[in-house]
Amino acid sequence: MEQRPVFQDVFVPPHPLIKHWISVLRNEETPCPIFKNVMAELGRFLIYEASRDCLPTVSGEIRSPVGVASVEFIDPRDPIVVVPILRAGLALAEHASSILPATKTYHLGISRDEETLQPTVYLNKLPERFPEGSRVFVVDPMLATGGTVVAALDLIKERGADNKQVKVISAVAAPPALQKLSEKFPGLHVYAGIIDPTVNEKGFIIPGLGDAGDRSFGT
């Protein structure tokens, strides 16, 4: 089945396994090790879908055990970059390197003030400049108010990545964040496991799945 945009440039791939993994993550009785493993599996599916139409290929020929075959490989000259937003982004991005060839990972730590809901960058391992042609996958499990992912994207754009070079991967997204992304970063694509209806006064997605970082790492 072809995936369709829910909001402009926002996609929820209609795969039954994605729905299954989201259901396991939502369950408050899912123990920490299973939660983390399921988050990683969900990330594998979402990154696969997000990379479907954006990876350049190069053609050639190789010899198989019984003959010559025309083949296509991912072009290694165009950098593929993954930016997990710590902490929970580490779990969702865990299998990225097994899907995307020659991937570079740049970590970005952003915390959110529980009172003001404003983001603070506490770790920035982004390069000074992204190479021309880079494909950048920003991995943030929860897109709630949008403050964290907007702060991350501002830093990424300052380093030369265009909106159309960037894709955001998220387990659960909510309308406030999606609206901000649509307004501030036109042309940017978001791939989410599910879109929930609302965010509460504490900035948590409802029904959501709780604190993805705490539930992934047991802290």
N, C-alpha and C positions, 0 to 999 in steps of 0.2 A: 504494500500500500504506500502511496506517495505521501510524504510528510507535508503538512500544510501550515502556513503561518497562522498563529492564533491572534496575536497582536501583529502590527507591522514588524517584519523581520524577526519575529519570535516563533520558534518551532518547538513543538512537542512531538517527537517521533512516535508514531502509533504502533509501537512494538509491544506485544504482550509481556515480554520479559521485563521491559522497563516498568510497566505497571506493577508487575510482581515485586520487583526490587523496591519500588517506592512503598508498597504495602508493608513489606518486611521492615523497612526503615521507620515507618510511622508507628509501629507497634511498640508501646512503652516497655513491653516485656522482653524485647530483643536484647540479648546480652551484648556487652561492649565488643568482644572479638568478632561476633557475627555481624554486628552493625558496621564495623570498620571494613570487613571483607565484602559485605553487600554494597557499601558505598563505592568501593573500588570497582566492583563489577558493573554498577550503574555507570560509573565514569567511563569504563571501557566502551559501553554501548553508545553513550552520548558523544564521546570523542570520535568514535567510528562514524556516526551519522554526521557530525559537524565537519569532518574532513572529507566527506564524500565528493564534494564538487570544488575543492580549493587546492588540491595538491597537484603541482605540475609533474608531468611524466616525460621520460625520454625513451625513445624507441631504439631497438637494436636486435641483434640475433645472438642466440646461444645454441650450443649443441646439447641436446638431451641424450640419454643413453641409446636412443634409436633414430636420431635425426636432428636436423636443424629447425629451430623454432623462432618465429618472430615474437619478440617480447616487449613489454613496457615495464620500466622501473620508475619509482619516485625519483625525480631529479635531485641529486644530492647537492647541487649548486645553490638551490633556494632554501635558506634556513627555515627550519621548523622549530618554533619556540613554545614552550609551555610555561605559564606563570601561575603557579598555585598560590592562592592567598591563604596565609597561615592563620590558624592551624588546620582547620577542617579541609582546606583545599588539598592538603597532602594526601588525605585518604581518597578523595574523588579523583585525583590525578595519578594515583599509584601505578596504574597499568598503562599510562600514556606512552612510555618508551617502548612498550611491547607492540603498540599499534602504529606509532609514527616513527618511521626510520630516521636515524641521525638527529634525534631530538636534543635540544638544549633546554635545560630547566633553570629558570631564574626565580628565586624565592622572594616573596613580598609579604611582609608581616604588617597587618593593619588591625588595630583593636578599636572597639567602639565603646565610648563612654556610656555607662548604663543609664545615666541621668539625662544627658543632652542628646544621646544617640549620634554624636559627631565622631568621625573617624580620626585616628591618630596613627601615623606611620611609624613603626618602631624598628623595622628591618627593611632595607631596600638593597637587593642584590641585582637590580636591573643593570644592563649595560649602559654605557654613556650614550650609545646610539645603536638602534637596531639596524642591521644590514638591509640594504634595499631589497625588496621582494620577500621579506620575512613574512611567514604565516604565524600569527601569534594566537595561542589559545589561552585565555584567562579562565582559571578554574576557581569558582567561588560557590560552594554548595548551596548557600542560602541568599537569595536576592530578595531582601525584605523592604527596607526603606530606600535602599539604593546608595546610601552614603559610602559604604566601603568600596563597592565596585566602581563607583564614579571616581573616587580618589585614586584607585588603581589605574583606571583608564586615563585619567589626566596625566599621571606619571608616564604611562606608556606612550601617549601621544607626544609628550614633550621630547621623547627620544626617537621620534621620526616615524612611528607606525600610524598609518592611515586607518580610518574607521573600517574600510572594506578589507583590510588585512587582518583584522582582529575578529575572533569569535569568542563569545562568553559561554562557558559550560556551567550549568547549575543543576542541582538536584531538584530544588523547589524554588519557584519564583512567585512573587506577588505583584499586583498592579502598581503600587507606588514606585517600586524599583524599575519596572518595565517602562512606565511612563517617563521617568527621568532619563533612562537610556535612550528612548525614542526621540526625546526632545533634544538632548545634548549631543548624541552621537548618531546622527542619521546615517543609515546604511550599515550599521553594525548589526551582526546576526547573533541571536541568543538561542541556545539549545538547552531546554529544560526538561526534566523528567515529568514535571507536572506544574500547573499554575494554580495556586490556592487563592481564595477570594479576598483575603484581608490580612491586615497587620494590626496587632493590639497596641496599647499605649506604651508598652515596654519595647516595642520594635520587633516582636516575635511574630512569625507567620502563623496564621490560624487556618486549618488545624496543624499544618506544618509537621515537624518531627522532633521538636525540641532543639537544644543546643547541639549542633552537629559536631563541634569540636569536642565538647565534653563527652558526648556519647561515643565518639570514635576512639578517644584515647583514655577514657575512664577517669578524667580529672575534673 
